[in-house]
Amino acid sequence: MIILDDNDTSNKTPAHSLFQRLAAEMIAEKSVVVISGKGGCGKTEVVARVCKIALDQIYKELKAEHDSYVRKILDITIKKSV
């Protein structure tokens, strides 16, 4: 589930915030989502925020895997040199 920042005041009304939150949740859960609306309603903002959150999560996972791998290599190297 994607959680958008509740402190973000850039949304025009509570209804905008609700619809953007619903759109973000659908993007996170469905394979294909069609978002439509008038100009300025936040379509691009929602997609960009969801993509950023997803990329941040992927980055954290890859970094954790990388760090774990490096620790294993260092442990093997240290054991061989002792």
Phi, psi and omega in degrees: 000140179264132178245115177275154184292117179291342181274356180290119182260010182286341178290145186283322183216165175301328179296319176302313181300316180298312181294322178294320178296316178298318179297317180297318179295320178295318179300320182289332188258336187253157177285321181225133178225134175253124179245126178228158179166169179293161176301136177087005182276351175107014181301307182295321180300315181297312181297317180297318180293319178296316179298317180297315179298316180296316180294322176298318179294317178298316180300314180299317180295315180294321179296318178297317178298316180298312181299320178296317179297315180297318178299319179297316180297316180296320178298316179296316181297317180294318180296322180291326183279346181273000000 
